[in-house]
Amino acid sequence: MKTRFIVVGTGNRGLGCFAKGLLGFPNKGLPEFAERADLVALVDLNAVRGKAAARELNRPDMPVFRTVKEAQAQVPADWCIVTVTDREHRDVVIEALEAGLNVLVDKPLATSVMECDEIIAAMHRTGRQVIVGHNMRYGRSTLQAAKLVRGGAIGEVISIEAAELLGYSHGGDYFHRWHSDFSRSAGLMNHKCCHHIDILCWIIDDHPVEVSSWGGRRFYTPRPELDHGERCGDCRISSTCPHFFDMNKWDGVYRRIYKEAEGEDGYVRDLCVFSDRHTVYDHQTVQIRFAKGGLAAFSLVTFSPTGGCYFNITGSKGRIELGESTVDGKPYLRLQDASGKWTIINIEVDKTEHEHGHGGADIRLIADRLGLGQSDPLQVATTDEARRAVLIADLASRSIAAGGMPVTPAAAGRDFPPAPPRAKTLPRV
Ligand SMILES: NC(=O)c1ccc[n+]([C@@H]2O[C@H](COP(=O)([O-])OP(=O)(O)OC[C@H]3O[C@@H](n4cnc5c(N)ncnc54)[C@H](O)[C@@H]3O)[C@@H](O)[C@H]2O)c1
């Protein structure tokens, strides 16, 4: 019998990754997925977007509901895939669990430790499963690195330097959208870096005992001298702006699911990045002290000319370096032993993989849910592991509010983390 799915949140991720993936669209899923999965309904608060998504799937008659409860009452399913905005994760996941569904919630698990704990309590109460879409674990180098470090290849982990660098287009895209509103994403350390923080904690198999952080917004600020428009769609400088988001790109899918749905909820997908409406930081550093004694320094930069990431981990017997190059975007993984000898580990990348979501990781994540995966059990992100990434971002926000002072996990769990001070009030030294 096929596993029946509901997808909640029919934006880019719900439609482009999961709904198309389950139905086996080329580059989004595999043909055999459709033999195992049945997508029975879509759910979105924006009914125009929900219906547009059904048309994109070539299933114009697919039922579209405003809530999971309504969907489950009319077209019962087994699993609910949650791809709504981050701050809505808690409510939607709990609603789905209470309606009797298992849940795959896209990362981050939630926007605060408090919400994660409420989800975990609901999971235990209902006896259902919750899996978190930490798809970066399905990348080509991360599992190998986790196995090497956990297997003792570099000895005891002592020091970590890590960073996520987002290029102008990728980094700027968060400042076009809801992500730049702290009350909806809890900032990019949560929304975006939960991937990298999860990978870091997962590779070294450890959890944080203290976090401190600094952040600022110096790049995505008002730039009236540029004579830009309110949104990319009506901007005079769009042909030269590295942040231009083209709502007509590809075959116009963004125009159909976002622009043509604006009348429903007023959400504009391509607002100009140069604005003072943002309440999240565009660069941030986080220091983490881990339970086993390792110290990490992690940086986020959202305005690098080109994107990439790195994790450099030094232990008592050697060093491991992995990431994606800012030169050519290629993944790399290398290991150095105590004598200084390097082993370069070949990462096999299928030439077509980059056409798939996240280098094929999204397809591998869905394959796992359908019992068609060849992945390692280590790659499945549990709620406790996903909570750990939210915890570090949550503590980082609390540290910033405390002027950069270290904070411990006891500080989180009772409320939503404090929004960062407005960037324009930050001291410029
Ligand atoms: N794993 C990854 O690599 C990855 C990548 C991008 C985004 N994401 C995550 O996927 C999620 C969705 O991101 P997106 O870029 O698709 O956002 P989006 O804005 O394109 O879509 C979100 C959709 O959710 C709907 N929605 C919001 N609240 C709702 C509610 N309570 N009930 C029903 N519908 C609701 C909105 O109307 C919208 O259609 C986010 O949590 C994001 O963090 C994960």
The ligand as a MOL file (V3000), in Angstrom:
LIG
                    3D

  0  0  0     0  0            999 V3000
M  V30 BEGIN CTAB
M  V30 COUNTS 44 48 0 0 0
M  V30 BEGIN ATOM
M  V30 1 N 15.9860 22.0280 4.1300 0
M  V30 2 C 16.2580 23.0350 3.3470 0
M  V30 3 O 17.2490 23.0210 2.6520 0
M  V30 4 C 15.3260 24.2190 3.2680 0
M  V30 5 C 15.5120 25.1710 2.2680 0
M  V30 6 C 14.6290 26.2500 2.2270 0
M  V30 7 C 13.6170 26.3560 3.1800 0
M  V30 8 N 13.4840 25.3960 4.1390 0 CHG=1
M  V30 9 C 12.4040 25.5040 5.1330 0
M  V30 10 O 11.1600 25.2290 4.4900 0
M  V30 11 C 10.1320 26.0120 5.0990 0
M  V30 12 C 9.3750 26.7650 4.0020 0
M  V30 13 O 10.2560 27.6480 3.3260 0
M  V30 14 P 9.8610 28.2640 1.9120 0
M  V30 15 O 11.0590 28.9350 1.3780 0
M  V30 16 O 9.1760 27.2510 1.0970 0 CHG=-1
M  V30 17 O 8.8010 29.3840 2.3800 0
M  V30 18 P 7.6190 30.0330 1.5210 0
M  V30 19 O 7.3700 31.3660 2.1060 0
M  V30 20 O 7.9210 29.9240 0.0750 0
M  V30 21 O 6.3710 29.0700 1.8040 0
M  V30 22 C 5.7760 28.9600 3.0730 0
M  V30 23 C 4.3000 28.6730 2.8430 0
M  V30 24 O 3.6880 28.3550 4.0960 0
M  V30 25 C 2.3980 28.9620 4.1300 0
M  V30 26 N 2.0090 29.0670 5.5280 0
M  V30 27 C 2.5340 29.8560 6.4970 0
M  V30 28 N 1.9390 29.6110 7.6710 0
M  V30 29 C 1.0340 28.6170 7.4550 0
M  V30 30 C 0.1400 27.9070 8.2980 0
M  V30 31 N 0.0500 28.1670 9.6060 0
M  V30 32 N -0.6510 26.9560 7.7410 0
M  V30 33 C -0.5830 26.6840 6.4130 0
M  V30 34 N 0.2610 27.3420 5.5620 0
M  V30 35 C 1.0660 28.2850 6.0880 0
M  V30 36 C 2.6110 30.2800 3.4030 0
M  V30 37 O 1.3880 30.8250 2.9440 0
M  V30 38 C 3.5240 29.8560 2.2730 0
M  V30 39 O 2.8150 29.4430 1.1320 0
M  V30 40 C 10.7860 26.8830 6.1240 0
M  V30 41 O 10.6710 26.3190 7.4060 0
M  V30 42 C 12.2370 26.8770 5.7270 0
M  V30 43 O 13.1000 27.0510 6.8280 0
M  V30 44 C 14.3050 24.3310 4.1880 0
M  V30 END ATOM
M  V30 BEGIN BOND
M  V30 1 1 1 2
M  V30 2 2 2 3
M  V30 3 1 2 4
M  V30 4 1 4 5
M  V30 5 2 4 44
M  V30 6 2 5 6
M  V30 7 1 6 7
M  V30 8 2 7 8
M  V30 9 1 8 9
M  V30 10 1 8 44
M  V30 11 1 9 10
M  V30 12 1 9 42
M  V30 13 1 10 11
M  V30 14 1 11 12
M  V30 15 1 11 40
M  V30 16 1 12 13
M  V30 17 1 13 14
M  V30 18 2 14 15
M  V30 19 1 14 16
M  V30 20 1 14 17
M  V30 21 1 17 18
M  V30 22 2 18 19
M  V30 23 1 18 20
M  V30 24 1 18 21
M  V30 25 1 21 22
M  V30 26 1 22 23
M  V30 27 1 23 24
M  V30 28 1 23 38
M  V30 29 1 24 25
M  V30 30 1 25 26
M  V30 31 1 25 36
M  V30 32 1 26 27
M  V30 33 1 26 35
M  V30 34 2 27 28
M  V30 35 1 28 29
M  V30 36 1 29 30
M  V30 37 2 29 35
M  V30 38 1 30 31
M  V30 39 2 30 32
M  V30 40 1 32 33
M  V30 41 2 33 34
M  V30 42 1 34 35
M  V30 43 1 36 37
M  V30 44 1 36 38
M  V30 45 1 38 39
M  V30 46 1 40 41
M  V30 47 1 40 42
M  V30 48 1 42 43
M  V30 END BOND
M  V30 END CTAB
M  END
